[in-house]
Amino acid sequence: MDYPANPFAWALLSTVLALMAGLVLYVTRLNLRLRHSKQVLEKEIGERCRAEEKLAENENRLRQIIASEPECVKLQTLDGILLEMNPAGLALLEAGQPGDIIGTSVYDMVAPEFRDEYRALTERVFAGESGVMEFQIVSLKGRRCWMETHVVPLRDGRDNVIALLGITRDITARKHAEDEVRLHYRELAHAARVNTMGEMASGLAHELNQPLAAIANYSRGCLRRIRSGGGTVEDLTQAIEQVCQQAERAGGIISSLRRFVNKEDSPRRTQDLHAIVREAMLIAGPEVKLHQVDVRLSLAAGMPHVLGHAIQIEQVVLNLVRNAIEAMGDVPPGRRYLTLRTYVAEEKAVVEVRDTGSGLTREMQSRIFEPFFTTKSAGMGMGLPICRSIVEAHGGALISLSNPNGDGLTFRFTLCLATAEQIDG
């Protein structure tokens, strides 16, 4: 190969050759980089595809799980519009296809008396809370059912609440079973009240005999004075007033007994606790006198009203009072003290019945609320279990405590205080 003799040409050729070599090297490196980038890109695309396939697979699996879930699963908006619902939910609402439900308002299905509470629950969920609620729905075919729903907020990637996620189950059968239990419980409570009156019949008969005898005596005195012509109008008026007072006394006792043994429960409403206590003590009066018990009432001033059934609360008070009287049977008459106290603690009304009897062993005290367990020779062992059931149904608790000095027992039960809205209502 002949090389140019001109130095300039030689330099130019060398430069061109160097540039060509650099270009070849650059292209080679660029090609390697492109090949590497292609491999990386293909790898990323492959990983993304696999991730998308896995995500789709997981989503499909989740949808299959939700679709096969025997409970209703739903998504709804803040204003109640249903976004999704699984087949179990459609069957629950008696819908033939998703289009019958999706896009409609859940409030069209919630029974009217529960809508405000359900709306409040929805607002709390969109504020970030979770909750549980029992309510009734009306299906598309007009059937009423009891439901229990558990709801939580559904959030997006930025932690914003985008929907309400709810799982709802049909509890109609459970509600019917609870109604049956309550019915049997009312029958048992009524039988206990009647049995109590049977046990107290002798003392009550004596208590009624006193005003009736007084009425008879005053009436005969009036007749004698009228027949003899010796009585003044003032004397006769005083005698007749005594007749009226004794008749009212007897009538009050009979009215109290009739209310107490009435099979129908009093309505659940705000109640004057002290009026209930005094009514119970009126009925217990004959046994108190018969057993020479010194009753000490310590009723808190300004006691708020409680919410419940007056007859049931009275049954608890009377049963505890009678148990206290019987517990002091072996105590000398001068030491038979029954203290009935009321007060408010921890936003609850509290009633305490304390006796000065011989008390119970720790083992017996732990079993006194068991059905059919009794410390009495002729007892059935149902009085205290019924009392505890009544108190717990009122949202309270019934417990027994040994007195600090070891002298007798104290039974304490609590009741819910009525709110201002309940009192005004």
C-alpha positions in Angstrom: 0.0 0.0 0.0 1.4 3.4 -1.0 1.2 6.1 1.7 1.1 9.7 0.7 4.4 11.5 0.8 2.7 14.8 1.8 2.9 15.1 5.6 -0.4 17.0 5.7 -2.2 14.4 3.8 -0.6 11.8 6.1 -1.9 13.6 9.1 -5.3 14.0 7.6 -5.5 10.3 6.8 -4.4 9.4 10.3 -7.0 11.7 11.8 -9.7 10.2 9.6 -8.6 6.7 10.5 -8.6 7.5 14.2 -12.1 9.1 13.9 -13.3 6.0 12.0 -11.8 3.8 14.7 -13.5 5.9 17.5 -16.7 5.8 15.6 -16.5 2.0 15.3 -15.7 1.7 19.0 -18.6 4.1 19.9 -21.0 2.2 17.7 -19.9 -1.0 19.2 -20.3 0.3 22.7 -23.6 1.8 21.8 -24.7 -1.4 20.4 -23.7 -3.2 23.5 -25.5 -0.7 25.6 -28.7 -1.0 23.5 -28.4 -4.7 23.7 -28.1 -4.5 27.5 -30.9 -2.0 27.7 -33.1 -4.2 25.6 -32.3 -7.1 27.9 -33.1 -5.0 31.0 -36.3 -3.7 29.3 -37.4 -7.2 28.3 -36.7 -8.3 31.8 -38.7 -5.5 33.3 -41.5 -6.1 30.8 -41.4 -9.7 31.7 -41.5 -9.0 35.4 -44.3 -6.5 34.9 -46.3 -9.0 32.9 -45.8 -11.6 35.5 -46.8 -9.1 38.2 -49.9 -8.2 36.2 -50.7 -11.8 35.7 -50.3 -12.5 39.4 -52.4 -9.5 40.3 -55.1 -10.6 37.8 -54.9 -14.1 39.3 -55.1 -12.7 42.9 -58.0 -10.5 41.9 -59.8 -13.3 40.2 -59.2 -15.5 43.3 -60.5 -12.7 45.5 -63.6 -12.3 43.4 -64.2 -16.0 43.5 -63.8 -16.0 47.3 -66.2 -13.1 47.5 -68.6 -14.7 45.1 -68.6 -17.9 47.1 -68.9 -16.1 50.4 -72.2 -17.2 52.1 -72.6 -13.7 53.7 -73.5 -10.6 51.8 -70.4 -8.5 50.8 -71.1 -5.0 49.5 -69.4 -1.7 48.6 -71.3 1.5 48.8 -70.7 5.2 48.6 -71.2 7.9 51.2 -74.7 8.7 49.9 -75.6 5.0 50.0 -75.3 4.1 46.3 -74.4 0.4 46.0 -71.3 -0.2 43.9 -70.9 -3.9 44.2 -72.6 -6.9 45.8 -71.9 -10.6 45.7 -74.4 -13.3 44.8 -75.2 -14.0 48.5 -76.2 -10.4 48.9 -78.4 -10.4 45.8 -80.1 -13.5 47.2 -80.6 -11.8 50.5 -82.4 -8.9 48.9 -84.3 -11.3 46.6 -82.8 -9.6 43.5 -82.8 -11.6 40.2 -79.7 -9.9 38.7 -77.0 -7.4 39.8 -78.7 -4.7 37.7 -81.7 -4.8 40.1 -79.4 -3.6 43.0 -76.2 -2.0 41.7 -76.5 1.7 41.3 -79.6 2.0 43.7 -79.6 3.4 47.2 -79.1 1.1 50.2 -81.6 3.3 52.0 -84.4 2.0 49.8 -83.8 -1.4 51.4 -83.2 -0.4 55.0 -86.4 -0.3 57.0 -87.5 3.3 57.7 -87.1 3.1 61.5 -83.4 2.2 61.0 -82.4 4.6 58.3 -81.1 7.5 60.5 -78.9 5.1 62.5 -77.6 3.4 59.4 -76.8 6.8 57.8 -74.9 7.9 60.9 -72.9 4.6 60.8 -72.0 5.3 57.1 -70.8 8.8 58.0 -68.6 7.4 60.7 -67.1 4.8 58.3 -66.2 7.5 55.8 -64.6 9.4 58.7 -62.3 6.4 59.2 -64.1 4.3 61.8 -65.5 0.8 61.7 -68.7 -0.4 63.3 -71.4 -3.0 63.8 -75.2 -2.6 63.6 -78.3 -4.7 63.8 -81.2 -3.5 61.6 -84.1 -4.6 59.4 -84.3 -4.6 55.7 -87.2 -4.8 53.3 -86.3 -7.1 50.3 -87.4 -6.3 46.7 -90.3 -8.7 47.3 -91.4 -7.0 50.5 -90.0 -9.5 53.0 -88.7 -8.1 56.3 -85.5 -9.6 57.7 -83.1 -8.8 60.6 -79.5 -8.1 59.5 -76.2 -7.7 61.3 -73.6 -5.8 59.4 -69.9 -5.3 60.1 -68.5 -2.3 58.2 -65.0 -0.9 57.6 -63.6 1.9 55.4 -62.1 0.9 52.0 -59.1 3.0 51.2 -57.1 3.8 48.0 -53.3 4.0 47.6 -53.2 7.5 49.1 -55.1 6.3 52.2 -58.3 8.1 51.2 -61.6 6.4 52.1 -63.3 5.6 48.7 -66.1 3.2 49.8 -67.8 1.4 52.7 -67.0 -2.3 52.8 -69.7 -4.2 54.6 -70.3 -7.9 55.4 -73.9 -8.5 56.4 -75.5 -11.7 57.6 -79.2 -12.7 58.1 -79.9 -13.0 61.8 -83.7 -13.4 61.5 -83.7 -16.9 63.0 -81.5 -15.7 65.9 -83.9 -12.8 66.6 -86.9 -15.2 66.6 -85.0 -17.5 69.0 -84.3 -14.5 71.3 -87.9 -13.5 71.2 -88.8 -17.1 72.2 -86.3 -16.9 75.1 -87.7 -13.6 76.2 -91.2 -15.0 76.1 -90.3 -17.9 78.3 -88.3 -15.6 80.5 -91.4 -13.4 81.0 -93.5 -16.5 81.8 -90.9 -17.6 84.3 -90.6 -14.2 85.9 -94.4 -14.0 86.2 -94.5 -17.5 87.8 -91.9 -16.3 90.3 -94.0 -13.3 91.2 -97.1 -15.4 91.7 -95.1 -17.8 93.8 -93.8 -14.9 95.9 -97.3 -13.8 96.5 -98.3 -17.3 97.5 -95.5 -17.4 100.0 -96.5 -14.0 101.4 -100.2 -14.8 101.4 -100.5 -15.2 105.2 -98.8 -11.9 106.0 -100.7 -10.0 103.3 -104.0 -11.4 104.5 -103.1 -10.1 108.0 -102.1 -6.8 106.6 -105.4 -6.4 104.8 -107.4 -7.6 107.8 -106.4 -4.6 109.8 -107.9 -1.9 107.6 -110.9 -4.1 106.9 -111.5 -4.7 110.6 -111.1 -0.9 111.2 -113.7 -0.2 108.5 -116.1 -2.6 110.1 -115.6 -1.1 113.6 -116.0 2.5 112.4 -119.1 1.6 110.3 -120.8 -0.2 113.3 -120.0 2.8 115.5 -121.7 5.1 113.0 -124.7 2.9 112.8 -125.1 2.7 116.6 -124.9 6.5 116.9 -127.4 7.0 114.1 -129.8 4.5 115.6 -129.5 5.9 119.1 -129.7 9.5 117.8 -126.8 10.4 120.1 -124.0 11.1 117.6 -123.3 14.6 116.3 -122.6 15.3 112.7 -118.9 16.0 113.6 -118.5 12.6 115.3 -120.1 10.8 112.3 -117.9 12.8 109.9 -114.7 11.8 111.7 -115.8 8.2 111.8 -116.5 8.2 108.1 -113.2 9.9 107.3 -111.5 7.0 109.2 -113.5 4.5 107.1 -112.3 6.3 103.9 -108.7 6.3 105.0 -108.7 2.6 105.9 -110.5 1.7 102.6 -107.8 3.7 100.7 -105.1 1.8 102.6 -106.6 -1.5 101.8 -107.2 -0.5 98.2 -103.5 0.6 97.9 -102.3 -2.7 99.0 -104.6 -4.6 96.7 -103.6 -2.4 93.7 -100.0 -3.0 94.4 -100.5 -6.7 94.5 -102.5 -6.7 91.3 -99.8 -4.7 89.5 -97.1 -7.0 90.8 -98.7 -10.3 89.8 -99.9 -8.9 86.4 -98.8 -11.2 83.6 -98.2 -8.3 81.2 -94.9 -6.5 81.9 -95.1 -2.7 82.4 -93.8 -0.8 79.4 -90.1 0.0 79.2 -89.9 3.7 80.0 -88.2 6.2 82.3 -89.0 5.2 85.9 -88.8 6.8 89.3 -86.6 4.3 91.1 -87.5 5.5 94.6 -91.2 5.1 93.8 -90.5 1.5 92.8 -88.5 0.9 96.0 -91.3 2.2 98.2 -93.9 0.1 96.3 -91.8 -3.0 96.9 -91.4 -2.1 100.6 -95.2 -1.7 100.9 -95.6 -5.3 99.7 -92.8 -6.5 101.9 -94.3 -4.6 104.9 -96.2 -7.6 106.4 -93.0 -9.8 106.4 -91.0 -7.0 107.9 -93.4 -6.7 110.8 -93.8 -10.4 111.2 -90.0 -11.0 111.5 -89.4 -7.8 113.6 -86.9 -6.4 111.1 -85.7 -2.9 111.5 -85.7 -1.3 108.0 -83.4 1.6 107.3 -83.9 3.4 104.0 -81.1 5.6 102.7 -82.4 7.0 99.4 -80.2 9.4 97.6 -81.6 12.9 97.2 -82.2 13.9 93.6 -81.9 10.4 92.2 -82.2 10.6 88.4 -84.8 8.5 86.6 -83.8 5.0 85.3 -84.9 3.3 82.1 -86.7 -0.1 82.4 -89.8 -2.0 83.4 -91.2 -1.0 86.8 -92.6 -4.4 87.7 -89.4 -6.2 86.8 -87.3 -3.8 88.9 -89.8 -4.1 91.7 -89.5 -7.9 91.5 -85.7 -7.7 92.0 -86.0 -5.3 95.0 -88.7 -7.4 96.6 -86.8 -10.7 96.1 -83.6 -9.3 97.6 -85.5 -7.8 100.5 -87.3 -11.1 101.3 -83.9 -13.0 101.0 -82.4 -10.5 103.5 -85.3 -11.0 105.9 -85.0 -14.8 105.7 -81.2 -14.6 106.1 -81.7 -13.0 109.5 -84.1 -15.7 110.8 -81.5 -17.0 113.3 -80.5 -13.5 114.5 -82.1 -12.1 117.7 -84.8 -9.6 116.8 -82.9 -6.6 118.2 -80.1 -7.2 115.7 -82.1 -7.7 112.5 -81.2 -4.6 110.4 -82.1 -4.4 106.8 -80.5 -1.4 105.0 -81.7 -0.4 101.6 -79.5 2.2 100.0 -79.6 4.0 96.6 -76.9 6.2 95.0 -75.3 7.0 91.6 -71.9 5.7 90.6 -70.1 5.6 87.3 -73.2 7.0 85.5 -75.4 4.1 86.9 -78.1 4.0 89.5 -77.1 1.7 92.3 -79.3 -0.2 94.7 -77.9 -2.0 97.7 -79.8 -4.4 100.1 -77.8 -5.2 103.2 -78.7 -7.7 106.0 -77.1 -8.6 109.3 -77.6 -12.3 108.9 -75.0 -15.1 109.3 -73.7 -14.7 105.7 -72.6 -17.5 103.4 -69.4 -19.4 102.8 -67.3 -18.4 99.9 -68.2 -21.5 98.0 -71.9 -21.0 98.5 -71.7 -17.3 97.6 -70.0 -18.2 94.3 -73.0 -20.5 93.4 -76.0 -18.5 94.6 -76.8 -17.2 91.1 -76.8 -20.7 89.6 -80.3 -22.0 88.6 -81.8 -24.5 91.1 -79.0 -23.9 93.7 -80.6 -22.8 97.0 -79.7 -22.5 100.6 -83.3 -22.7 101.7 -85.0 -26.0 102.7 -88.1 -25.3 100.6 -86.5 -23.0 98.0 -86.5 -23.7 94.2 -83.2 -21.8 93.5 -84.7 -19.6 90.8 -85.2 -16.3 92.6 -81.6 -14.9 92.3 -81.0 -16.2 88.7 -84.2 -14.5 87.6 -83.2 -11.3 89.4 -79.8 -11.4 87.6 -81.4 -12.0 84.3 -83.7 -9.0 84.8 -80.9 -6.7 85.8 -78.7 -7.8 82.9 -81.6 -7.3 80.5 -81.7 -3.7 81.8 -78.0 -3.2 81.0 -76.9 -3.6 84.6 -75.2 -6.1 86.9 -76.1 -7.9 90.1 -73.5 -9.1 92.6 -73.2 -10.3 96.2 -70.6 -9.0 98.7 -69.7 -10.1 102.2 -70.1 -7.2 104.6 -66.8 -5.7 105.8 -67.4 -6.8 109.4 -68.4 -10.3 108.3 -71.9 -9.7 109.5 -74.3 -10.7 106.7 -74.3 -10.0 102.9 -74.9 -7.1 100.6 -76.6 -7.5 97.2 -75.9 -4.7 94.8 -77.4 -4.1 91.4 -77.1 -1.3 88.9 -79.5 0.2 86.3 -79.0 2.5 83.4 -79.9 6.1 83.9 -82.4 7.6 81.5 -81.1 10.3 79.2 -82.7 13.7 78.8 -84.1 12.8 75.4 -85.7 9.6 76.9 -87.2 11.6 79.8 -88.6 14.3 77.4 -89.9 11.6 75.1 
